[in-house]
Amino acid sequence: MMEVEYQPTSLKDVLIEMKDISELMVDLAYSAILFESRDIAGEVGNLEEIMNRHVYQARISAMLGARRVEEAESMSGLLQIAESAERISNSASEVAKLILKGAKFPQKLRDALPAAEEVTVRVEVQQESALAGQTLGEVKLQSRSGMRVIAIRRGNGWIYDPDKYSQVAAGDILLAKGLEAGIPPFHIMAGVVQEAKREAAKAGYVDDLDRAVALMIEMKNLSELAVGLAYTSLLFTNEDVAQEVVALDERMEDMRYQFDLWVLEASKRIENVEYLRGLLYLSSFAETISDAASAIAEVLLRDIEIPPVFRLIVRESDEIITHLKVKNGSALAGRSLKEASLATVTGMVVLAVKRGGERWKYRPGRDERLHAGDSIIAKGRRDGEERLASLCSGENT
């Protein structure tokens, strides 16, 4: 067993690291499946060891920081958030271990993963490209393309979770995550000619495995949405959003039941059922993420005090969450999300939109039209937030 020694540190800093690492582990676990990479799966295991150390530090820091009942209650909320991040990381680690043991996943799943709301792509940086020799911050990759680099392969080694100071070299392999609309500009910046999309041959009927894979993608989308909304609910003390997270978790339970049923039905017609075992693990993975998001939201719903430091935790993490209002005369007023190309112009992912006294509309489609007075919840990098705020305010109109 790994021996962990307590090092005096800020609980805020530990929780920021835990949030960032848990989200990175989820991205890498799905990437390992998509690209059939044992290297990436191995890094998920390495990150779990770091997470375990952070969990220990968080618990000790919380105990040392609570001297009165009121402080203990506040710390209990932060620890519940820390435990949720730990649950997500543990589940990602289980998926990685499955890959390292040689588990197989259906080709249909790998074909479908690029159809998720946030996709992962892999490109090789060309010699004369805009990225070669530049840092990610210098080229403002995410705010210009909407894609966030989660790993860089250089030679035989990997650089995981690169920051704005990370330099890109010709020949590097980049793994990036974002909305599908960001893929073309990302390829252009890397100097890559995007291949024409090949349509998969469609069978005369949709079998149970097709249904299971389609549902798995939907579960992935909803689980990631739930996490974003959970942090949003605490950041803005919004019980409506917290209730939506709980509703998503309940919906996920129903989807998991239906998913497992379809996988078992598909096993009757598949010779090698080993390809289905991985799918069952993935359904558990998505549900665990959703459960953890619900646990975060419950901090607000159970009326546990949310200390001011929580805002710093969310605002100082790799991906920040913002709440903006569309002003009259702004560049966004009267335009759809597709027309505004927010994903590629700002790199921000819109989680929800609210108009007047109506309920929040979660996962708005590209045809959703924005109007003056609308409220937007979005996640992304800080420079992307600045661009989105400018578009909402009308400064550049």
C-alpha positions in Angstrom: 0.0 0.0 0.0 1.3 3.5 -0.9 2.4 5.4 2.2 1.1 9.0 2.3 2.6 11.7 4.4 0.6 14.8 5.3 1.9 18.0 3.8 0.5 21.3 5.1 -1.4 22.8 2.1 -4.5 24.8 1.3 -7.7 22.9 1.2 -8.8 25.1 -1.7 -5.7 24.1 -3.7 -6.3 20.4 -3.0 -9.9 20.6 -4.1 -9.0 22.4 -7.3 -6.6 19.7 -8.1 -9.1 17.0 -7.3 -11.7 18.5 -9.5 -9.3 18.9 -12.4 -7.8 15.4 -12.1 -11.2 13.7 -11.8 -12.4 15.4 -15.0 -9.1 14.6 -16.8 -9.4 11.0 -15.8 -12.9 10.7 -17.3 -11.6 12.3 -20.6 -8.6 9.9 -20.7 -10.7 6.8 -19.9 -13.0 7.5 -22.9 -9.9 8.4 -25.0 -8.2 5.1 -24.1 -11.3 3.2 -25.4 -11.6 5.3 -28.6 -8.0 4.9 -29.6 -7.4 1.5 -28.0 -4.5 2.9 -26.1 -3.0 1.0 -23.1 -0.6 4.0 -22.6 -3.5 6.4 -22.0 -5.2 3.8 -19.7 -1.9 3.5 -17.8 -1.9 7.2 -17.2 -5.4 7.0 -15.7 -4.0 4.6 -13.1 -1.1 7.0 -12.4 -3.6 9.8 -11.8 -5.5 7.7 -9.4 -2.5 7.5 -7.2 -2.2 11.3 -7.2 -5.9 11.5 -6.4 -5.5 9.2 -3.4 -2.9 11.5 -2.0 -5.1 14.5 -2.5 -8.0 12.7 -0.8 -5.9 12.1 2.3 -4.7 15.7 2.3 -8.2 17.0 2.0 -9.5 15.0 4.9 -6.7 16.0 7.2 -6.9 19.7 6.2 -10.7 19.6 6.8 -10.2 18.1 10.3 -7.5 20.6 11.2 -9.6 23.5 9.9 -12.8 22.9 11.8 -12.8 24.3 15.4 -16.5 25.0 15.8 -19.7 23.3 14.8 -20.4 25.9 12.1 -16.9 25.4 10.6 -17.4 21.6 10.7 -20.7 21.9 8.8 -19.1 24.0 6.2 -16.2 21.5 5.9 -18.6 18.6 5.6 -20.0 20.2 2.4 -16.5 20.5 0.9 -15.6 17.0 1.9 -18.8 15.7 0.2 -17.6 17.4 -3.0 -14.1 15.9 -2.5 -15.6 12.4 -2.1 -17.7 12.9 -5.3 -14.5 13.7 -7.2 -12.9 10.6 -5.7 -15.8 8.4 -6.8 -15.5 9.7 -10.3 -11.8 9.0 -10.4 -12.2 5.5 -8.9 -14.7 4.6 -11.6 -12.4 6.0 -14.3 -9.6 3.9 -12.9 -11.8 0.8 -13.1 -12.4 1.4 -16.8 -8.6 1.8 -17.3 -7.8 -1.4 -15.5 -10.3 -3.2 -17.7 -8.5 -1.9 -20.8 -5.1 -2.9 -19.4 -6.4 -6.4 -18.8 -7.2 -6.6 -22.5 -10.9 -6.1 -22.5 -12.5 -5.5 -25.9 -15.1 -2.9 -26.9 -17.4 -3.2 -29.9 -16.3 -1.3 -33.0 -19.8 0.2 -33.1 -19.0 2.0 -29.8 -15.7 3.4 -31.1 -17.5 4.5 -34.2 -20.2 6.2 -32.2 -18.0 8.0 -29.6 -17.2 10.8 -32.1 -21.0 11.5 -32.3 -21.1 12.4 -28.6 -21.8 16.1 -27.7 -18.2 16.6 -26.8 -15.9 14.6 -29.0 -12.3 13.6 -28.8 -10.1 13.8 -31.8 -6.4 13.0 -32.6 -4.2 14.9 -35.0 -0.5 15.1 -35.9 0.9 18.6 -36.0 2.4 19.4 -39.4 5.7 21.3 -39.9 4.3 24.5 -41.4 1.2 24.7 -39.3 0.1 27.5 -37.0 0.7 25.3 -34.0 4.2 24.2 -34.7 6.7 25.9 -32.3 4.0 27.8 -30.4 2.5 27.4 -27.0 -1.2 26.6 -26.5 -1.6 30.0 -24.9 0.1 31.9 -27.7 -2.3 30.5 -30.4 -5.3 30.6 -28.1 -6.3 27.2 -29.4 -9.4 26.6 -27.3 -11.0 30.0 -27.8 -10.2 29.9 -31.6 -11.2 26.4 -32.3 -13.4 25.2 -29.4 -11.1 22.2 -28.8 -9.2 21.7 -25.5 -6.0 19.7 -25.7 -6.0 17.0 -23.0 -2.8 15.2 -24.0 0.3 15.6 -26.2 2.2 12.6 -27.5 5.9 13.5 -28.3 8.1 10.6 -29.4 7.5 7.8 -26.9 6.2 10.0 -24.1 3.0 11.7 -23.2 2.3 15.1 -21.7 -1.1 15.0 -19.9 -3.3 18.0 -19.1 -1.0 20.6 -20.8 -1.5 24.2 -19.9 -1.2 27.5 -21.8 2.6 27.4 -21.4 2.9 24.0 -23.1 4.7 24.2 -26.4 3.7 22.3 -29.4 6.2 20.8 -31.9 5.9 19.5 -35.4 5.2 15.8 -35.3 3.4 16.0 -31.9 0.2 14.0 -31.7 -2.6 16.0 -30.0 -5.6 14.6 -28.3 -8.3 17.3 -28.0 -11.8 17.4 -26.7 -14.6 19.8 -27.7 -17.8 20.2 -29.8 -17.9 18.7 -33.3 -18.0 22.2 -34.9 -14.5 22.8 -33.6 -12.9 19.9 -35.5 -12.4 21.8 -38.9 -10.7 24.8 -37.4 -8.6 22.6 -35.2 -7.4 20.6 -38.2 -6.6 23.8 -40.0 -4.5 25.1 -37.1 -2.6 21.7 -37.0 -2.1 21.8 -40.8 -4.1 18.7 -41.3 -6.4 18.0 -44.3 -9.6 16.7 -42.8 -10.8 13.4 -44.4 -14.2 13.3 -45.8 -16.6 11.8 -43.3 -17.4 8.2 -44.3 -20.9 7.0 -43.7 -21.0 3.7 -42.0 -22.9 1.0 -43.8 -26.4 0.7 -42.2 -28.1 -2.6 -41.7 -31.7 -3.2 -42.7 -32.8 -3.1 -39.1 -31.5 -1.6 -35.8 -30.4 -4.4 -33.5 -30.1 -4.4 -29.7 -26.4 -3.6 -29.8 -27.1 -0.5 -32.0 -29.7 0.6 -29.4 -27.3 0.0 -26.5 -24.5 1.9 -28.1 -26.8 4.9 -28.9 -28.0 4.9 -25.3 -24.4 4.7 -24.0 -23.6 7.9 -25.9 -26.6 9.6 -24.4 -25.6 8.4 -20.9 -22.1 9.8 -21.5 -23.6 13.1 -22.5 -26.0 13.3 -19.6 -23.5 12.3 -17.0 -21.0 15.0 -18.1 -23.9 17.6 -18.2 -24.9 16.6 -14.7 -21.4 17.3 -13.3 -21.3 20.8 -15.0 -24.8 21.6 -13.6 -23.9 20.3 -10.2 -21.0 22.7 -9.8 -23.2 25.5 -11.4 -25.9 25.0 -8.8 -23.4 25.5 -5.9 -21.5 28.3 -7.6 -24.7 30.4 -8.1 -26.7 28.9 -5.2 -29.4 27.8 -7.6 -31.8 25.2 -6.3 -33.6 24.8 -9.7 -30.4 23.7 -11.3 -29.6 21.4 -8.3 -33.0 19.8 -8.7 -32.3 19.2 -12.4 -29.1 17.3 -11.5 -31.1 15.0 -9.2 -33.7 14.5 -12.0 -30.9 13.6 -14.4 -29.6 11.0 -11.9 -33.0 9.4 -11.6 -33.3 9.4 -15.4 -29.8 7.8 -15.6 -30.9 4.9 -13.4 -33.8 4.1 -15.8 -31.4 4.4 -18.8 -28.9 2.0 -17.1 -31.6 -0.6 -16.6 -32.6 -0.3 -20.3 -29.0 -0.3 -21.4 -28.1 -3.5 -19.5 -31.2 -5.2 -20.9 -30.3 -4.4 -24.5 -26.7 -5.6 -24.0 -28.0 -8.9 -22.6 -30.4 -9.2 -25.5 -27.5 -8.6 -27.9 -25.5 -11.3 -26.3 -27.9 -13.9 -27.8 -26.6 -13.0 -31.3 -23.0 -12.2 -30.7 -20.4 -15.0 -30.8 -17.8 -13.3 -28.6 -19.6 -11.9 -25.6 -16.3 -10.5 -24.3 -17.0 -7.4 -26.5 -20.1 -6.7 -24.4 -18.4 -6.9 -20.9 -16.8 -3.5 -21.5 -20.2 -1.9 -22.3 -21.6 -3.1 -19.0 -18.6 -1.4 -17.2 -19.2 1.8 -19.2 -22.9 2.0 -18.1 -21.7 1.7 -14.5 -19.1 4.4 -15.2 -21.7 6.8 -16.5 -24.1 6.1 -13.7 -21.3 6.7 -11.1 -20.5 10.1 -12.6 -24.2 11.0 -12.4 -24.5 9.8 -8.8 -21.4 11.8 -7.9 -22.9 14.9 -9.5 -26.1 14.4 -7.6 -24.1 14.2 -4.3 -22.5 17.5 -5.1 -26.0 19.1 -5.8 -27.3 17.7 -2.5 -24.9 19.9 -0.6 -27.2 22.8 -1.7 -30.5 20.9 -1.4 -29.7 19.8 2.1 -29.0 23.4 3.1 -25.4 22.7 4.0 -23.4 26.0 4.2 -21.3 26.6 1.1 -18.2 28.5 2.1 -17.0 31.4 -0.1 -13.9 29.3 -0.9 -16.0 27.1 -3.1 -16.4 29.9 -5.7 -12.6 30.1 -5.9 -12.4 26.4 -6.4 -14.6 26.4 -9.4 -13.3 29.7 -10.8 -9.6 28.7 -10.5 -9.9 25.2 -12.0 -8.9 24.3 -15.6 -12.5 24.6 -16.9 -14.4 27.5 -15.4 -18.2 28.0 -15.3 -19.8 31.3 -16.0 -23.3 32.9 -15.9 -23.9 35.7 -18.4 -26.9 37.7 -19.6 -27.5 38.6 -23.3 -27.9 42.4 -23.5 -30.0 44.3 -26.0 -28.0 45.2 -29.2 -25.3 42.5 -28.5 -23.8 40.3 -31.2 -25.8 37.3 -29.8 -29.3 38.9 -29.6 -31.5 37.3 -32.2 -29.0 34.7 -33.4 -29.0 31.0 -32.9 -26.1 29.1 -31.3 -25.3 27.8 -34.7 -25.2 31.2 -36.3 -23.1 32.6 -33.5 -20.7 29.7 -33.8 -20.0 30.0 -30.0 -18.1 26.8 -29.8 -15.5 27.9 -32.3 -15.5 31.6 -31.6 -15.2 31.3 -27.8 -14.5 27.7 -27.0 -17.3 27.8 -24.5 -19.9 25.0 -24.2 -23.4 26.3 -23.4 -24.9 24.1 -20.7 -28.2 25.9 -20.3 -30.3 28.9 -21.4 -33.1 30.7 -19.5 -35.6 33.2 -20.9 -37.5 35.5 -18.5 -39.6 33.6 -16.0 -39.3 30.3 -17.9 -37.4 27.2 -16.6 -33.8 26.6 -17.6 -33.5 24.9 -20.9 -30.6 22.3 -20.6 -28.5 21.1 -23.5 -29.8 23.7 -25.9 -29.5 22.6 -29.5 -27.6 24.5 -32.2 -30.9 26.0 -33.5 -31.7 27.5 -30.1 -32.1 31.3 -30.7 -30.9 33.7 -28.1 -32.7 36.9 -27.2 -31.9 40.0 -25.2 -32.4 39.3 -21.6 -31.6 35.6 -21.9 -29.3 34.1 -19.2 -26.6 31.7 -20.3 -24.6 29.1 -18.3 -21.4 28.0 -20.1 -18.2 26.2 -19.3 -14.7 26.6 -20.8 -11.4 28.4 -20.5 -11.0 31.9 -19.0 -10.1 33.6 -22.3 -13.1 32.0 -23.9 -15.3 33.5 -21.1 -13.9 36.9 -21.9 -14.9 36.6 -25.5 -18.4 35.3 -24.6 -18.9 38.1 -22.2 -17.9 40.6 -24.9 -20.4 39.0 -27.3 -23.1 39.2 -24.7 -22.4 42.8 -23.8 -22.3 44.1 -27.3 -18.8 45.6 -26.9 -17.7 44.3 -30.3 -20.8 45.1 -32.2 
